[in-house]
Amino acid sequence: MIRVYINGAGKMGKLAARNVEQDPKLELVGIGQREDDLAANIKQTNAQVVVDFTTSTAAYDNTRTIIDAGVHPVIGTSGLLPEQITELQRQCREQQLGGIIAANFSISVVLMMQFAQQAARHLPHVEIIELHHDKKKDAPSGTAIKTATMIAQNRDAATTSPCHEVLAGARGATQDDIPIHSVRLPGLLAHQQIIFGSPGETLTLKHDTIDRQCFMPGVVLACKKVVNLNELVNGLEYIID
């Protein structure tokens, strides 16, 4: 059995703990609060994998602590900067230590991103709308940023719409020249639309999170797969068969 420690006792952390407990191949060895001594808890529980669901301000330091302990990180906390991810990947390579950073643990969301990559080869004009509950602090969401990055890999920049430049600053954030519109309202959980436009038509890819349980198969899968990796990957798509 793989010994798993959950760092963060919020809604996601508690739900992850219950799902880890229910899996016959995983053993929950502890669940900690943000203010706990993470390094000490890792040592005390002899964890092999640490799942982090804390805050964006703590994510980088927590991941470094996990790597320094020689334990596999599974990071579900958003807010890591690109240069921070690069540094964490370097540290994991030096130790040949497997880990994963996931902007979203929903397998359906990962499929939506992959479908968007395919569409971008034919429909380069695209915008993203992401909607979340009013308690979510970061905007745009990590999922939207990751989506834009994946689309940009398959998109011809020479054919982007000139109106993006004209209206810059009036349409929310941009990532890789792709506008992202963020909505934060009570009553929402997590939702995203990717809208492609072409003369005479549009194509919309849409995902709605109805319950946080949808993230749990991805979390459990990450805990199992990460022990067989020798690098830190950025995205659930790297471990989905």
Buried (B, 14 or more C-beta within 10 A) or exposed (E): EBBBBBBBBEEBBBBBBEBBEEBEEBBBBBBBEBEBEBBEBBEEBEBBBBBBBBBBEBBBEBBBBBBEBEBBBBBBBBBBEEEBBEBBBEBBEEBEBBBBBBBBBBBBBBBBBEEBBEBBEEBBBBBBBBBBBEEBEBBBBBBBBBBBBBBBEBBEEEEBBEEBEEEEEEBBBBBBBBBBBBEBEEEBBBBBBBBBBEEEEEBEBEBEBEEBEBBBBBBBBBBBBBEEBEBBBBBBBBBEE
